[in-house]
């Protein structure tokens, strides 16, 4: 299967690569969302496309649209939150 076209620019992957406690979780997200069966369901990719690029995607947003454990979506712009809610 192909790899997501946003893989190299994904701020989530870059922000988590140095966090050892997330290593297994990140590997799972990569397997599912970056090069697996949920590649077209990545909320991060949808936010980037709808808002004009990956720079608009919060670094703490998981591919499923939720904030990374221990963080919050409180500072996410309302447009980002609206797109993330559509995943439900």
C-alpha positions in Angstrom: 0.0 0.0 0.0 1.1 3.6 -0.7 2.3 6.0 2.0 0.3 9.1 2.7 1.4 12.1 0.6 1.6 14.2 3.9 3.9 11.7 5.6 7.1 13.8 5.3 5.4 17.0 6.4 3.3 15.6 9.2 3.9 17.6 12.4 2.4 14.9 14.5 5.1 12.4 13.5 7.9 15.0 13.9 6.6 16.1 17.3 6.3 12.5 18.6 9.6 11.1 17.3 11.5 12.1 20.4 8.8 11.1 22.9 9.7 7.5 23.8 6.4 6.9 25.6 4.6 7.3 22.3 6.8 5.2 20.2 4.5 2.2 20.1 1.4 4.3 19.6 3.0 6.3 16.8 4.0 3.0 15.1 0.4 1.9 15.3 -0.9 5.1 13.8 1.6 4.9 11.0 0.6 1.3 10.2 -3.1 2.3 10.2 -3.3 5.8 8.9 -0.1 6.6 7.0 0.3 3.4 5.0 -2.7 1.2 5.9 -6.4 0.7 5.6 -7.3 4.1 7.2 -5.1 6.2 4.9 -8.2 8.0 3.5 -9.6 8.5 7.0 -6.8 10.6 8.5 -8.3 13.7 10.1 -5.0 15.4 10.1 -4.8 15.0 6.3 -8.4 16.3 6.0 -7.7 19.4 8.1 -4.6 20.2 6.1 -6.4 19.9 2.8 -9.4 21.9 3.9 -7.4 24.7 5.5 -4.6 25.0 3.0 -1.7 22.9 4.3 -0.2 20.8 7.1 1.0 24.0 8.8 -2.7 24.5 9.9 -2.9 21.1 11.6 -2.2 21.2 15.4 0.9 19.2 16.2 -0.9 17.4 19.1 -3.7 16.2 16.9 -3.7 12.4 16.4 -4.6 11.0 13.0 -8.1 10.1 14.4 -8.8 13.7 15.2 -8.3 13.6 19.0 -5.7 15.4 20.9 -2.6 13.4 22.0 -2.9 12.0 25.5 -1.9 14.6 28.2 -2.8 17.5 25.8 -5.9 19.4 24.9 -7.7 20.8 21.9 -8.5 24.0 23.8 -6.2 26.1 21.7 -7.2 24.6 18.3 -8.9 27.1 16.0 -12.6 26.6 15.7 -12.3 25.6 12.0 -9.9 22.7 13.0 -12.3 21.5 15.7 -15.2 21.6 13.3 -13.4 19.4 10.8 -12.2 17.0 13.6 -15.8 16.6 14.8 -16.9 15.4 11.4 -15.0 12.1 11.9 -17.7 10.9 14.3 
